[in-house]
Amino acid sequence: MLTRRQFFKRAGAFAALFGLTNSRQVAPASADFTALAYGATFGVPPESALLGRLFAATDLRTQPLSAAPSLKKLPADSLHAILGVSEDGWWYKVAEGYLPREAMQPILPYEQPPQPTELHKGYYQVIAPTTVLRTACTPYARINARFPFGSVIYVHDWLTDDNGQVWYALTSTAEGKGMFGWANALHFQRWQPQRAPLQQPALWLDTEQHTLSVYEGETFIGKTAACTVPLPHDTATLRLGSPCTHTFREAPYLCMWQMSLFLQRGARLPLYGVNWHNRFGTTSQTRAIELPILAARQLYEMLGGAPGHEAVVIVS
């Protein structure tokens, strides 16, 4: 259970993120709701409907309190429409009750793409709530792993089965190394860099409020909640890396939209998007800065969308 100090620190992160001066129950039907529910003012289309995918089996509560009675336990990977956000920002209102924010990954509704008619090698994003990777291009093959919404993987090859279903051969690198397996092509969308990145990008990393703000020169673009680590006040450089790489954790964890923060004192910190937790707005449990997956993708695109591009970061 949160202490009183931890509660106000958490609530403050979301109040700072959206300029809220009073606690309130936020209902859908506005861009503010979408931003508050997702934890970022960029990366998600304004007023977009959001679903929540449960990371693990979770108790559905009658009120937005961990001590509230449990109505029932909902299974892992089940999907629930996010209908509102509690006053402190840390509970989602769903049809029958409340679920803790940390238990759910906010995702966009799945829209099935057409069957691909030609192979385009490159990085692809998982747009289904989750996808299953198998040892062969058949639904009866052994499962290698599962990758949730927002995962980024390199499509190296493809095959069409006897039923006309296209399967992608997925790897972790453009060189074809790190073979993961085969997955249904309809669960993926090809990623292509944004054509009009920011010309004078500047970032502000607030490690006390756990937020990252983006500017074009002096023009404010947007803000996202983040998992941050305590850092001294400094001016740093953010350098883009690969869209996808392995993390220190076991599969299926990947670091998506990988970037590196170089401090003037010589320290280097990884910064990337994650989709295996929803604790943004708190201190990172790793020696890394973590962003919501869709916010990380748009940040990567706004900064140039290719390894080597850089931006200035003010750390406070």
Secondary structure by P-SEA (a helix, b strand, c coil): cccaaaaaaaaaaaaaacccccccccccccaaaaaaaaccccccccccbbbbbbccbbbbbccccccccccccccccbbbbbccccccccbbbcccbbbbcccbbbbccccccccccccccccccccccbbbbcccccccccccccccccbbbbbcccccccccbbbbbccccccccccccccccccbbbbbcccccccbbbbbbbcccbbbbbbccccccbbbbbbcccccbbbbbbbbcccccccccccccccccbbbbbcccbbbbbbbccccccccccccccccccccaaaaaaaaaaacccccbbbbbbcc
